[in-house]
Amino acid sequence: MEKIRTHQDLKVYQLAFEVAMQIFKLTKDFPIEETYSLTDQIRRSSRSVCANIAEAFRRRRYPKSFINKLSESEAEAAETQNWLSFAFKCGYLNEGFTNQLSKEYDNIIGMLVRMQQQPNKWSI
């Protein structure tokens, strides 16, 4: 197992970043009228998953703060799933992409929950 030195070494961060970039690319094709609503919201929430993981990693010496930031990241991942559902129902994403990305977020959420259940494993 490789040593984890920064948040960027965490598999959950890497996955969340990769999926956020997929969402960014997909939303480039959303209608212009969605720019300040759905497009901004889904990009913001998907990026926030990563940002909260980064913050959590730097707060790992304080278990309650660490857990709180991971919980926020988990909530942002669920919010992103919500926006994916809207994008699908509005006809902006096909069912395959929607299901694939939603499953990726299920995986991310699972990883975050496991980290929250074992904060001492991550503490310094």
TACOR-V566728 format. One record per pair of residues at least 24 apart in sequence whose C-alpha atoms are under 10 Angstrom apart, sorted by the first residue. I is the first residue (numbers start at 1). GAP is how many residues later the second one is. D is the distance in whole Angstrom. If there is no record, write none. Layout:
<<I & GAP & D> <I & GAP & D>>
This chain:
<<4 & 118 & 10> <5 & 52 & 10> <6 & 48 & 8> <6 & 51 & 8> <6 & 52 & 8> <7 & 43 & 9> <7 & 44 & 10> <7 & 46 & 7> <7 & 47 & 5> <7 & 48 & 8> <7 & 49 & 9> <7 & 50 & 6> <7 & 51 & 8> <8 & 42 & 9> <8 & 45 & 9> <8 & 46 & 8> <8 & 49 & 10> <10 & 43 & 9> <10 & 44 & 9> <10 & 47 & 9> <11 & 97 & 9> <11 & 100 & 9> <12 & 37 & 10> <12 & 38 & 9> <12 & 41 & 8> <12 & 95 & 9> <12 & 96 & 6> <12 & 97 & 9> <12 & 98 & 9> <12 & 99 & 6> <12 & 100 & 7> <12 & 103 & 10> <13 & 36 & 8> <13 & 37 & 6> <13 & 38 & 9> <13 & 39 & 9> <13 & 40 & 6> <13 & 41 & 8> <13 & 95 & 9> <13 & 98 & 10> <13 & 99 & 10> <14 & 36 & 8> <14 & 94 & 10> <15 & 35 & 9> <15 & 89 & 8> <15 & 90 & 9> <15 & 92 & 9> <15 & 93 & 7> <16 & 30 & 8> <16 & 31 & 8> <16 & 32 & 9> <16 & 33 & 7> <16 & 34 & 6> <16 & 35 & 10> <16 & 37 & 9> <16 & 57 & 10> <16 & 61 & 9> <16 & 88 & 8> <16 & 89 & 8> <16 & 91 & 10> <16 & 92 & 7> <16 & 93 & 10> <17 & 29 & 8> <17 & 30 & 7> <17 & 31 & 10> <17 & 32 & 8> <17 & 33 & 6> <17 & 34 & 9> <18 & 28 & 10> <18 & 32 & 10> <18 & 86 & 10> <19 & 27 & 8> <19 & 28 & 9> <19 & 31 & 10> <19 & 81 & 10> <19 & 82 & 7> <19 & 83 & 10> <19 & 85 & 7> <19 & 86 & 8> <19 & 89 & 10> <20 & 24 & 9> <20 & 25 & 9> <20 & 26 & 5> <20 & 27 & 6> <20 & 28 & 9> <20 & 29 & 8> <20 & 30 & 8> <20 & 60 & 9> <20 & 81 & 10> <21 & 25 & 9> <21 & 26 & 8> <22 & 24 & 10> <22 & 75 & 10> <22 & 79 & 9> <23 & 24 & 10> <23 & 57 & 10> <23 & 61 & 9> <23 & 74 & 10> <23 & 78 & 8> <26 & 66 & 9> <26 & 67 & 8> <26 & 71 & 9> <27 & 60 & 9> <27 & 65 & 8> <27 & 66 & 9> <29 & 63 & 8> <29 & 64 & 10> <30 & 57 & 9> <30 & 61 & 10> <30 & 62 & 6> <30 & 63 & 9> <31 & 61 & 8> <34 & 53 & 10> <38 & 45 & 7> <38 & 46 & 9> <38 & 48 & 8> <38 & 49 & 8> <39 & 44 & 9> <39 & 48 & 9> <41 & 38 & 9> <41 & 39 & 8> <41 & 42 & 7> <42 & 34 & 10> <42 & 35 & 10> <42 & 37 & 8> <42 & 38 & 6> <42 & 39 & 9> <42 & 40 & 9> <42 & 41 & 6> <42 & 42 & 7> <42 & 44 & 10> <42 & 45 & 9> <43 & 37 & 8> <43 & 40 & 9> <44 & 32 & 9> <44 & 35 & 10> <44 & 36 & 9> <45 & 28 & 9> <45 & 30 & 9> <45 & 31 & 5> <45 & 32 & 7> <45 & 33 & 9> <45 & 34 & 7> <45 & 35 & 6> <45 & 36 & 9> <45 & 38 & 9> <46 & 27 & 9> <46 & 30 & 7> <46 & 31 & 7> <46 & 32 & 9> <46 & 33 & 8> <46 & 34 & 6> <46 & 35 & 9> <46 & 37 & 10> <46 & 59 & 9> <47 & 26 & 10> <47 & 29 & 9> <47 & 30 & 9> <47 & 33 & 9> <48 & 24 & 9> <48 & 25 & 7> <48 & 26 & 10> <48 & 27 & 10> <48 & 28 & 6> <48 & 29 & 8> <48 & 32 & 10> <49 & 24 & 5> <49 & 25 & 7> <49 & 26 & 8> <49 & 27 & 6> <49 & 28 & 6> <49 & 29 & 9> <49 & 30 & 10> <49 & 31 & 9> <49 & 56 & 10> <49 & 59 & 9> <49 & 60 & 10> <50 & 26 & 9> <50 & 27 & 9> <52 & 24 & 9> <53 & 59 & 9> <57 & 65 & 8> <57 & 66 & 9> <58 & 65 & 10> <58 & 66 & 10> <59 & 63 & 10> <59 & 64 & 9> <59 & 65 & 9> <60 & 59 & 8> <60 & 60 & 9> <60 & 61 & 10> <60 & 62 & 6> <60 & 63 & 5> <60 & 64 & 7> <61 & 58 & 9> <61 & 59 & 9> <61 & 61 & 8> <61 & 62 & 5> <61 & 63 & 5> <62 & 57 & 9> <62 & 58 & 10> <62 & 61 & 7> <62 & 62 & 9> <63 & 53 & 9> <63 & 55 & 9> <63 & 56 & 6> <63 & 57 & 7> <63 & 59 & 9> <63 & 60 & 7> <63 & 61 & 10> <64 & 52 & 9> <64 & 55 & 8> <66 & 49 & 9> <66 & 50 & 8> <66 & 53 & 7> <66 & 54 & 10> <66 & 56 & 9> <66 & 57 & 9> <67 & 45 & 9> <67 & 46 & 9> <67 & 48 & 8> <67 & 49 & 5> <67 & 50 & 8> <67 & 51 & 9> <67 & 52 & 7> <68 & 48 & 9> <69 & 43 & 10> <69 & 47 & 9> <70 & 39 & 9> <70 & 41 & 10> <70 & 42 & 6> <70 & 43 & 8> <70 & 45 & 8> <70 & 46 & 7> <70 & 49 & 10> <71 & 38 & 9> <71 & 41 & 8> <71 & 42 & 8> <71 & 44 & 10> <71 & 45 & 8> <72 & 40 & 10> <73 & 35 & 9> <73 & 36 & 8> <73 & 39 & 8> <73 & 40 & 10> <74 & 31 & 9> <74 & 32 & 10> <74 & 34 & 8> <74 & 35 & 5> <74 & 36 & 9> <74 & 37 & 9> <74 & 38 & 6> <74 & 39 & 8> <75 & 34 & 9> <76 & 29 & 10> <76 & 33 & 10> <77 & 25 & 9> <77 & 27 & 10> <77 & 28 & 6> <77 & 29 & 8> <77 & 31 & 8> <77 & 32 & 7> <77 & 35 & 10> <78 & 24 & 9> <78 & 27 & 7> <78 & 28 & 8> <78 & 30 & 10> <78 & 31 & 8> <79 & 26 & 10> <80 & 25 & 8> <81 & 24 & 7> <81 & 25 & 9>>
